[in-house]
């Protein structure tokens, strides 16, 4: 079993990258930065970039849904200036469902990838892997 420079297995380090993505993006970025700067294992380096990429993807997706929610509020505020009453309750429900689905998918994906990383098994996502291979 290959070890990192800090003494833990490469698989555990990779799993920590994914599991920290459940908490926040900052710990993932810090741990991935360490892996990219100081570790030599190619699988670990690729896993670090993939964990950051997945975390950023879901953060951007959540921000986009939040932007739509803010746009809905802006539209309602503008219409209320003209004393126009519009019910966009259905849109709020759809955006809420989208936020919940994004959070659920992120959690399931990061947990699945974390447990697979413990075994140092690479889960292939063709788009993500091709992008990483192209830029690393």
N, C-alpha and C positions, 0 to 999 in steps of 0.2 A: 504494500500500500504506500503510495507516494505521499510525502508530507510537504506542507508549506514551510516557509522560513520561520513562521511563528509556532510550528510544532504540531499543528492539527492536520488531519487528512485533507487532501484536495477535495474529496467529495463533501466533507462536512463544511468546508469553506464555501463551496458552491451552493450548498443547501442554505447556508446562512445568508448568502446574497439574495436568494429568492424569498426566504422567510422574512428578512428585514424589509422587503418590499411591501409586506402586509402592514408594516408599521408606518413607514414614511419613505419618501424618496431620498432624503438626505443621508440616512445611514447606508443605503444601497450605493449611492454615489461615492461616499467616503471609502467604503470597503472595496468597491470596484476600482477606485483610484489607486488604492494600495496594491491590489492584485495586478493592475496594469503596470505600475511602476516597479514593483519589487519581486513579483513572482514570474517564473520562467515557464510554467506548465501551460501549454497551448490550450488545452481543454478548459482550464480555469480562466484564462484570459478571455476566451470566447464566451464562457458562461457569464463572466462579469459584464461584458458588453451587452449580452442578451438580457440579463436581469435589468440593467439600466434602461435599455431600449423598451422593454415591456412596461416598466414602471412609467417611463415618459409617455409612451403611447396611451396608457390608461389615464394619465394625468391630463393630457391634451384632450382626450375624448370627454372627460368629465368637465373640463373647462369649456368645451364647445357647448355641452348641454347647459351649463350654467349661463353661458352667453345667450343662448336661446331663451332661457328663463328671464334674464335681465331685459332682453328685447321685448318680451311679452309685457313686462311691467312698464317699460317705457311707452309702449303703444297704448296701454290702458291709461297711463298718466296723461298722454297727449290727448286722447279721446275725451277724457274727463274735463279737460280745459274747455272743450266745445260742448259740454254737457251731453255727450253721446254715451249711452250705456251699452256696453258690449260684454257678453258673458264668454270668457275664454277659460272657463273652469275645466273643460275637456282637455285643453292644451296643457294646463298645469298637471293634470293627471298623467298625461302621456310623458311629460318631461320627468315627473317623479318616477314613473315606471322605468324610464330610460336610465336614470341615475341609479336606481336599485339594481337593474340588470347589469350595468357596467361594473358596479361594485361587486356583485356576485361573481361575474365572470373573472374579474381580476383576482379575487380571493381564491376561487377554485383553480385557476391557472397557476398562480404562484405556489399554492400548496402542492399541486401535482408536480410541478417542475422542481420544487424543493425536495420532495421525496425521491424523485428520479435522480436528482443530483447526488444524493447520498450514495447511490450505487454507481455514480459517474456514468449514467446513461444519458446520452444526448437525445433530446426530443427535437425533432426537426420541424421547423416552420420554414418552408421554402423561401418566402419573401424575406423574413428576418435573417435567415442563415446566408442567403445570397448577398444581402446588403452588408452583413458583417464581413463576409469573405472578400467582398469588393473593396471595402474601406480599411481593412486591417492588414 
